[in-house]
Amino acid sequence: MTLQDTSLPPKPNVLRGSPSTSASPLRPATMTALLAPLLFAVIAGIDGLGTSIAFAALIFTGSVSAGFGMGVGAILMSSIALTLVITLGSRYPASIGQVRKPNVAILAAAIAAALASPALMDAPDEVRIMTAFAILGTSAAATGLVFLVSGAFGFGKLVRFMPFSVIAGFLAGSGCLMIQGAVKMLLADHALSDLVMTVDGRQALANLHIALIFAFILNFSLRRSKSPLVAPGIMLAAALLFYAMLAALGVDAETARSFHWLPALPVEAGLELPSPVAVLTHADWWAVADAAPAIASVVLLSMVGLLLNTSGQEVATRREIDADSELRTTGLANLLAGGFGGAPGFSSMSMTLLATRMGGASRLPGLATTLVLVLMLPFAGQLAGAMPTFVAAGLMITLGYDMAEEWLWSARHQLPRNEWLVVLAIPFAMLVLGFLTGMAIGLALAIISFVYNYARLSVVRSDTSLIARRSSVDRPLVETSHLEGRGDQVQVLELQEFLFFGTAEQVVAAVRNRLQHPERPKLRFVIIDFRRVSGLDAAAAAAFVKIRNLLAAAGAELLLSGLSPDKRMTLRRNGLDGLGDAATRFAPDLDHAIEYCEQRLLSDAGSDESWRRVEDYLAQTIGPSARLQDLVASMEEIRLQPGDRFIRAGEPGEDLFLLWAGRAKVEAVFASGKRLRLRTVKPGVVLGEIAIYRGGPRTADVVAEESSIIYRLARRQLRYLEQTDPELALLVHRLCATTLAERLTIANREVKALHE
């Protein structure tokens, strides 16, 4: 029996040297080749029978112990259905299906809660037993149906969004419930005082001690050895030792049952299965409906476990496995198991890897296991009645401890403290308050933890001003200097991620801090860009209404850019429309919003009338010089009409241009003929300064958008000036250097702002 099955991917080298990875050609089928799959089938058969007896003992105890034999048969039939269907239908031939222990632990707790309800407290035994089978069968059928639908529509990947802390907590809680169930099975309904004061209580306490000793030996042996023969061997040895002790003491089977050393009721020989008609007609289906939350959690955990196991098998076997196909196959197997009133399950990663090691990547191990289980089925009742109680209980304690240790204790090294506390809280709540309450508390804690962690993530990607961010408009140096001096009057906030009540307050705080900053100039504009925002809720929209009110009170204007139609609709529904609101403006993107603020800052300062001639502009740009008039005279004046292209991509960069009047645009032309506007050029901007130095082809087109005037200086003219009039050539180089330095300064500020 393999008790180390986990939902985490194993190391890739676990199959080293397996037949499926051997480089030698396959040999003809021989007796030797068949022995390995048969040996695996015996191991898996003992494993299936042992867990079926243990699971049935966990569920059918106390007042429903009369259903123990049928429970063993139903769970064993589930194992047969799961093994056969998954073996035949799985994309990985060696997949082995099993009834999964977390499911049984959850369902056992749900069945115990249902049987303890007032409606079933005094019901006939048949009704109580059939209700237990109805809950089992419904959980298997629901699991199968959800698996089939999820696999058919490719929904399998969605379940991976389930928080890991909740999954780990449920699995750890399932282990704790399994231990709790085993202890209750041994102590029955004895009060704490009875365990010391009465003979029957002391006997129950002694049985618990023996089961704990057996569980310790089994767990210790499994940790010391990885052989698949360890668990079956220990169980068989314990059973033989038990019967040898009975023979030595002269104690018969009936006396042993009276001491609760064997199942309380003898089990009749032959196969015993619940009748589907009896389940339908005698079960209390209102109690089954009340167990719906537990059934839903079983479905969810089964899907998570199957998908994680599939991922682990892909890593271990180095083969791609279609998760949706596995869902469909496993869904069919669970529907079949539900028809027998059995328990749900899916492929076991540990048994699958063991089957691959022993029988290769073929269907022989699974088919042989099915055959062994079918051969055991007629004798399941007798074997179950002969299983010592301490062996079944000890096995359940070992299984439960293995799950709790792995998912609770070991998880403390893998998870942050707050997530591990969620894992810890779930099994504690399950044991103290009940399974359903524990599940609800776990989900609530996971949601709270998620909101807390997500709220700590910054949704403000950058918080800058116009000193660091500029629009795509190329402006003359006079205007850029003006914007540099007044750019801090504009706050530029670029947001990211999803905005909700836990994160939107960060944006409010950023605006409020800027408004209240004592050492910075009065704020006039706030630009908030939503281009990288995935969505926002109503609470976030209300936060932006608060920002608008703060800015209106301070005499500032709010600009919202990059809003998709759905985000704008959310803002509009919450009172931020912009229509007729002087304090709010919408811009299609961040560039247009920045350009608007630039124009407002420049227009409020008044246009610069200190230069009317090119010489005056050059004097303010590169400083006064007596040769500026000569420099202008050396350049060719060209008048352009709208649409004239004076720089073409791909042509040699031979000329330097100064746009003196009008407006131009820089655009890229793609192979498809599509044109993309890159920048807008205003009067006073120098173009082609890079190409004048390094040569090479032009990288973009420059087109006049309206009637314009440009001044051109050819490279050959510059070379001529360098030889005949170095002083004039120096002025040209100073103009180019000043332009390059200004653009590099702006680019450096933008890069710095993006990395702060």
Secondary structure as GFF3:
##gff-version 3
##sequence-region A 1 756
A	DSSP	three_ten_helix	12	15	.	.	.	ID=ss1
A	DSSP	three_ten_helix	19	21	.	.	.	ID=ss2
A	DSSP	alpha_helix	31	59	.	.	.	ID=ss3
A	DSSP	three_ten_helix	62	67	.	.	.	ID=ss4
A	DSSP	alpha_helix	68	89	.	.	.	ID=ss5
A	DSSP	beta_strand	97	99	.	.	.	ID=ss6
A	DSSP	alpha_helix	101	115	.	.	.	ID=ss7
A	DSSP	alpha_helix	118	121	.	.	.	ID=ss8
A	DSSP	alpha_helix	125	153	.	.	.	ID=ss9
A	DSSP	three_ten_helix	156	161	.	.	.	ID=ss10
A	DSSP	alpha_helix	164	187	.	.	.	ID=ss11
A	DSSP	alpha_helix	194	197	.	.	.	ID=ss12
A	DSSP	alpha_helix	199	224	.	.	.	ID=ss13
A	DSSP	alpha_helix	230	249	.	.	.	ID=ss14
A	DSSP	alpha_helix	253	258	.	.	.	ID=ss15
A	DSSP	alpha_helix	276	282	.	.	.	ID=ss16
A	DSSP	alpha_helix	285	290	.	.	.	ID=ss17
A	DSSP	alpha_helix	292	317	.	.	.	ID=ss18
A	DSSP	alpha_helix	323	339	.	.	.	ID=ss19
A	DSSP	beta_strand	345	347	.	.	.	ID=ss20
A	DSSP	alpha_helix	349	359	.	.	.	ID=ss21
A	DSSP	alpha_helix	364	376	.	.	.	ID=ss22
A	DSSP	three_ten_helix	377	379	.	.	.	ID=ss23
A	DSSP	alpha_helix	380	386	.	.	.	ID=ss24
A	DSSP	alpha_helix	389	404	.	.	.	ID=ss25
A	DSSP	pi_helix	405	409	.	.	.	ID=ss26
A	DSSP	three_ten_helix	410	413	.	.	.	ID=ss27
A	DSSP	alpha_helix	417	433	.	.	.	ID=ss28
A	DSSP	alpha_helix	435	456	.	.	.	ID=ss29
A	DSSP	beta_strand	460	465	.	.	.	ID=ss30
A	DSSP	beta_strand	473	474	.	.	.	ID=ss31
A	DSSP	alpha_helix	477	486	.	.	.	ID=ss32
A	DSSP	three_ten_helix	487	489	.	.	.	ID=ss33
A	DSSP	beta_strand	490	499	.	.	.	ID=ss34
A	DSSP	alpha_helix	504	515	.	.	.	ID=ss35
A	DSSP	beta_strand	525	536	.	.	.	ID=ss36
A	DSSP	alpha_helix	538	554	.	.	.	ID=ss37
A	DSSP	beta_strand	557	561	.	.	.	ID=ss38
A	DSSP	alpha_helix	565	573	.	.	.	ID=ss39
A	DSSP	beta_strand	584	587	.	.	.	ID=ss40
A	DSSP	alpha_helix	590	605	.	.	.	ID=ss41
A	DSSP	alpha_helix	614	622	.	.	.	ID=ss42
A	DSSP	alpha_helix	628	633	.	.	.	ID=ss43
A	DSSP	beta_strand	636	640	.	.	.	ID=ss44
A	DSSP	beta_strand	645	647	.	.	.	ID=ss45
A	DSSP	beta_strand	655	661	.	.	.	ID=ss46
A	DSSP	beta_strand	664	669	.	.	.	ID=ss47
A	DSSP	beta_strand	675	681	.	.	.	ID=ss48
A	DSSP	beta_strand	685	687	.	.	.	ID=ss49
A	DSSP	alpha_helix	689	694	.	.	.	ID=ss50
A	DSSP	beta_strand	701	704	.	.	.	ID=ss51
A	DSSP	beta_strand	708	714	.	.	.	ID=ss52
A	DSSP	alpha_helix	715	724	.	.	.	ID=ss53
A	DSSP	alpha_helix	726	755	.	.	.	ID=ss54
###
